[in-house]
Amino acid sequence: MSGAGAGHQYEPYPVSWYKRDVLLFANSIGCTVDELHFLYELHPSFAVFPTYPIILPFKHTSPEVVDFYAAQSSARESIPGVPKLDSKRVVDGERHIQFFKPLPTTSEGKSFEVRGKVIGVYDKGKPGTVVETQNDLVDKQTGELYTRMTGSGFFVGQGNWGGPKGPKSQNYPPPEGKKPDAVYEHPISAEAAHLYRLNGDYNPLHATPEPGKAMGFGGAIMHGLYSWNTTCHALVKLLGGSDPANIKEYAARFASPVKPGDTLVTEIWRTGEKDGDGWEDVRFITSVKGGKACLSNGRAKMRVVGQKQSKL
């Protein structure tokens, strides 16, 4: 842990969800009727798609639409030694999630909270500033850790304040010279971001063209976490038999923006490398069909129970 503000603890905050939220999330990331356990609350194996907690730092406990900019501004505590950063000009850098316990399909009857801290804040000069954080989803009463989420936000054009440059990032390329073991195509509708945002991430950047034009994207872009979540769904479906218990860890770097109407193509490689508990190292890259990679440095730890091609 290093960098300006490293170790700064955020004030814990409560989070909650209903079965309806779980169903909406599964629908919004592309789960299909052959995965009814993610889409139907009376299914005997009804389960939360494992990456659902990534939305909770946006949603908190609110069942209603919120003013994203106001919520982010009020929630963003000042970090010692770091200038105030503008939440209207921030995009995702990289996200990493570890699964320790499966989430209940509703938080009712329990008290969950997110406990966050700063890993580091890095000055990248004219391009901007990177803020790296860790958020733990825990049962407030028992202290049990359910999910650990580590991520970085890139604050566009907000650098040159004299902070540390930060460590060199580690790369996780796919196996050299090996063809993908599975490929998944995911077409994005023009309205996909408007559905996904109902999970709790109401950033106007993904709903209306004006913010994207101001940031140089030419208009509205998809949530980075939309591509991140739909790609995890591809891995769980194609390699994990759509069983959420078959993924332990998942991460990717956001490489370029995705627009409504694009088609995502995920290429997946098995490395054959397993730890002592049988979790295999899996690598992946997601690209816009006919264009650039939008998720790079993709890796996961999985129990591979199936392997199939899929085009949806």
N, C-alpha and C positions, 0 to 999 in steps of 0.2 A: 504494500500500500504506500503510495507516494504522491507528491504533487500538492498544489495549493488546496487547502481545505480538507486534506486527507484525514479521514477518521471522524469528521464532523457528523454527529448524530442528528437525524431529523426527528421531530416530534412524531411518535406513533399515531396512526389514525385508523378508525374503524372502517371495515369494509363488509359488505353483505351482498347476497344474491338470492334469487328465487329460482325455482325450476324453470320458469318462463325465460329467465336470462340465459340459462344453460342451453335451452332449446334454440333461442334466437342466435346465440353464438355459433352453434353447430350449423344452423342453416346458412348463416352469413359467410362461413368459410368453405362451404361446398360439400358438406357431408350429404350422402345420398341415401336413397331408400333401402339399399342393401346394407346400410349401417343404422338400422332403425333404433338401436340402443342409444344413439346420440340424438335422435330426432323425436322419440316418443316416450313420454313420461311414464307410461304404464308398461313399458317393455320390462321383462323380468331382469334384464341386465342393464337397465338405464344407467348411464354414466356421463360424467362431465368430460368433455374433450380436454385432454391434459393441459393445453396451453391457455385455457380460459383465464387463469389468474393474471395473465399479462395485461388484461383490460382493467383490473381492479384499481390500480393507481390513478386511472382516469375516472372510473365510475364512483369510487368510494361507497357511499350507502344510498346514493340518489337514484330513485326510479324515474326521474324526470330529465328532460333535456336541460342542459345548463349552458351558460355563457362560457365558452371554452377559455377565451382570453382572460376574463375576470377570474375564473376558477384557478387557472394556472398561475396567474400573478399573485393571488392571495395565498395559494398553497406553497409557492416557491419561497422558502426561507432564504435569507441572505447567508452566504457561505463566507466564513472568515478569510480575508485576504484575496477575495474575488470580487470584481465589480458586478453591479446588478446587470443581469442579462435579460434581454427582451424575448419573451415567450412567443411573440408573434413571428419570430424568425428562427425557428428551430426545427430540425429534421432528425430522424433516427440515425445513429451511427452503427451500432451493433447491439444485438440482444442475445443473451445466454440464459437458459432456464434449466433448473434441476428439479426433479420430481422426487419427493421423499415420502409423501403419503397421498393417496387419491382423495380428491375433494368430495365431500358429501354433495348431493345434487341440490341441496338448499342449505343456506347458512342458518336457517331458523333453528332456534334451540341452542345455538352456540354463539360465542363472541369471537370473531376473527378481527385481526388488525394487521396492518403492514408496518414493519419496523425497518426504516431505511437509514442508510449512511452514505457519505461521500467516499469513494475510493480515490478520486483525484480529479483535478481540473487542469486542463492543458491548453496553453496558448499556442494556436497554430498560425499566428500571424494574421495577415490580411484575410485569409479565407474564413477564420472564425475561431471559436473556442469549443473544446470538447469537455463535457461534464460526465464523469463515469460514476455510477451509483450502484448500490446493492439494496434490494428490497426483499425482505423475508415475510412471507405470509405465515402467520402463526395463530394458533388457538390461544387467545388471551388468558384463558383460565388455566390451561395446562402447560403452556409454553411450547407445545409440540410444533415443530417446523413442518409445514406442508410443502412449500415451494420456495426456492431461492431464485430471484430474478436479478441478473446483473446486466446493466445496459449503459450505453453512452448516447447522449444527445449532442448534436452538432449545432451550435448557435451561429448561424450564417452571418459573416461579416462583422463578428464581434470579438476580434482578436487584437493583438498588439497592445496588451496591457502589462506586459512584462512578466507574465507567468511562465512556469516551466513548460518545455515543449512536450514532455511526456515520454513514456517508454516506447520503443519500437514494437509494433504489433506483431503477433505471431500468426503465421499463415498455415492453413490446413488444406493443401491442394488435393484433388482427387488422385488416385493411383496413376502414375505416369504410364502412358501407352495402353491403358485398359479401356475398353468400351464400357459405357454405362450398363449396369445390370438391370436397370428399369428406367423408363421414361414416362412422364406424366404431363399431359396437356390440360390446361385450365383456362378456358375463355372467360374473360371478364365482361360483364354487361355494363352498359352505360350508367346503370343505377347502382352498381355493386357497392360503391363507397357510401351511398345514401342508406343502404341497408346495414352495412358494417358499422357505421357511426352510431347506430341505435344501441350498440353494446355499451356506449358510454364515452367514446372518443369523438367529441363534437368539434374538432378542429375545422374551422371554415376553409382551410387550405384544400380540403377534400370534398367540399360541397358546392363551392361557387368559384368562378374563375379569378376574381380580383386578387386574392392573396397570392396565388400562384404566379400571376403576371408580375406582381411586385417583387417576387423572389426570383424571377428569371426563368420560371418553368413554362411560361406561355399559357397557363390556365390551371384548372384543377388537376391534381394528381391523386393517385390512390394512397391510402394509408400504407406506410412501409410495413406496418404490422399486419395488414391484410395479406400481402404477399408472403410474409413470414409465417403467418398462421395457416394459409392455404397450402404452403409447401410442407409444413409439418403434417398436415392432413394427408398429403400425398405419401409421405414416408410411412405413417402409421397404417394407411390403407394397403399400400403395395407390399411392404415388408413385414409389418406387424400384425397382419390379419385383422385390422381395425380394432385391435384390443389395446386400450390405453395403458394397460399394465406392461406392454412390450416396448415402452420407451422410457429411458431413465434421464436423458440429458439431450438438449437440442440448442443449437446456436447458429447464427449467420450474421454476416456483415451486409449492410445496405449499400449497394454499389451504384445504383442509378434509379431515377424515378420511373414509375409505371403509371400509365394513363388509362382511364376508363376505355373499354373497347379493345385493349390489348389482349393477347393470349400469352399466358405464362407456360414455359416449358421447363420442367424440372428433370435434370439428369442425375441419377442416383448410382453411387458406386459402393459396393461392399468391399471392405479391405481384407476381411478374413481374420483381422486382429481382434482377439477377445481378451477380456480381463478374467480374473479368477472366478468371477460369478457368472460368466457366460455372456456378458454384454459386449456386443460387437461394435467396432468403430465403423461408422457409415459416413461417407462424404457425399456432398451434393452441390450443384450449382443450379440456380433458377435464372432463366433469361426471358426477355420478351421475344416472342417468336419473330425471327427475322431481324433481331436487334441485339442490344447489349445485355450483359448479365445484370440483373437487378439485385440478386442475392449471391454473394460470394463467401468464401471461407466457411462454407456450410459443413457442419459436422453434427453427428448424433451418436448416442450410445443406445443400441437396440437389441432386443431378442428377435432375431429374424425367423419368422415362422412360415413365411410365404414369399414368393417373388413373382410378380406378374407385371405385364405392360398394361397401361391404361390410357385411354384418350377419352376425355369427357367433354 
